[in-house]
Amino acid sequence: MNPAVAPPALVLRDIHLPDAPSLWPPAPGWWLLAGGLIALLAWGIPALLRRRRIRQQRERLLAMLAALQSELAGEPSPQRLAQLGELLRRLALLRYPRSEVASLSGGAWLRFLDETGGEGGFSDGAGRVLAEGPYRRRLPPDFDPVAVATVIRGWVEKNAHHAWRQEEDDGADDDAPQLGFVR
């Protein structure tokens, strides 16, 4: 190369880095993540509130059951027995669909209780007094409040181990119990 004929000085520029990505608008992945979080919250918060409400109802009913059982043991009367039967029906309505429970009475109600955890304690045992006892002026002389309370408590414990029906439901109102409590 001839040094006399030197090429003009090359003007070199430094390497230009691209601009930093802007924070807005976010990338599509962030939009999907935000949408998923909103959907999860929209589903999760009502579900958690529903579970909490059902749990509180169940605890309140179980406390009422314990109080009625102690009252029945102290002073047995048909009215207290009727209150105990009503409470048992409320618990059954929490656990099973209204269409299966609400229309039952007498022997059919006792058979239902036996089939769902009573193991014969209602139709053939001490629990049979729940069918006729509330409608009598006096309880039968062989009435044993401790045995009735044991049968009822056994049914409640067997059914409380399962998820209560409304915790599995999406809140179908046609089978929702009418408890007179928080709705």
JOCORDA-V93910 format. One record per backbone hydrogen bond with DSSP energy under -1.0 kcal/mol. CO is the residue of the C=O (numbers start at 1). NH is the residue of the N-H. Records with the same first field share a line. If there is no record, write none. Layout:
CO: NH ; NH
This chain:
4: 6
27: 31
28: 32
29: 33
30: 34
31: 35
32: 36
33: 37
34: 38
35: 39
36: 40
37: 41
38: 42
39: 43
40: 44
41: 45
43: 47
44: 48
45: 49
46: 50
47: 51
48: 52
49: 53
50: 54
51: 55
52: 56
53: 57
54: 58
55: 59
56: 60
57: 61
58: 62
59: 63
60: 64
61: 65
62: 66
63: 67
64: 68
65: 69
66: 70
67: 71
68: 72
69: 73
70: 74
71: 75
77: 81
78: 82
79: 83
80: 84
81: 85
82: 86
83: 87
84: 88
85: 89
86: 90
87: 91
88: 92
89: 93
90: 94
91: 95
92: 96
97: 100 ; 101
98: 102
101: 104
105: 108
106: 110
107: 111
108: 112
109: 113
110: 114
111: 115
112: 116
113: 118
114: 117 ; 119
118: 121
120: 124
121: 127
125: 128
126: 129
127: 130
128: 131
129: 133
132: 135
133: 136
140: 143
144: 148
145: 149
146: 150
147: 151
148: 152
149: 153
150: 154
151: 155
152: 156
153: 157
154: 158
155: 159
156: 160
164: 167
165: 169
